[in-house]
């Protein structure tokens, strides 16, 4: 009975870590293209002060940036409870995947054959990383 409880505890911890990694990846991956979208036009600002005021006056930019920074805090917390050799590659690769998908949904461009192939490799590599940890 105690062996079953221990196995359940390990599975529950692993499941929680996977969910945390997915959440951080989704948060970062979705806010990256939103930050880009909501900062559009900043290239017309000539000074750093103009750029700062330009961004401060855009609440959707600020919300996207806040979400992105929240992802950074959660990632830092995640690293305290997850194997670094798993968390970093999984989160970074999935962030890239979510950035490409959300960017495509926002009209930044369609995922072509190379993009879809790369996405499949990301998913495969992420799966292999998780198999290694199990």
Residue, then its C-alpha position, 0 to 999 in steps of 0.5 A: x500500500x505504501x508503495x502504491x502511495x509513493x508511486x502515486x505521489x511521484x506521478x502527481x508531482x510529475x503531472x504537476x510539473x508538466x502542467x506548470x511547464x505547459x502553462x509557462x510556455x503558453x504564457x510566454x508563447x502567447x504574450x511574445x506575439x502580443x507584445x510585438x503587435x501592441x508595440x507596433x508603431x514604436x519605430x516612429x519614435x525617435x528618443x527613448x523617452x518618446x518610446x517609453x511614453x508610447x508604450x505606457x499609453x498602450x494598456x494592451x501592451x502593458x497587459x501583455x508585458x505583465x503576462x510575460x513577466x508573470x511567466x518569468x516569475x513562474x518559470x523561476x518558481x518551477x525551476x525550484x521543483x523541477x529537473x533543470x535539464x528537463x524544464x529548460x529545454x521543454x519550456x523553451x521549445x514549447x514557448x517557440x511552438x506557442x509563439x509560432x502558433x499564436x503569431x500565425x493566428x494573429x496574421x504574422x504569417x502562415x506556418x509552411x511545410x518547414x514550420x509544421x515540420x519544425x513544430x513536429x520536431x519540437x513536439x517529438x523532442x519534448x516527448x523524448x525529454x519527458x521519457x528520459x525523465x520518467 
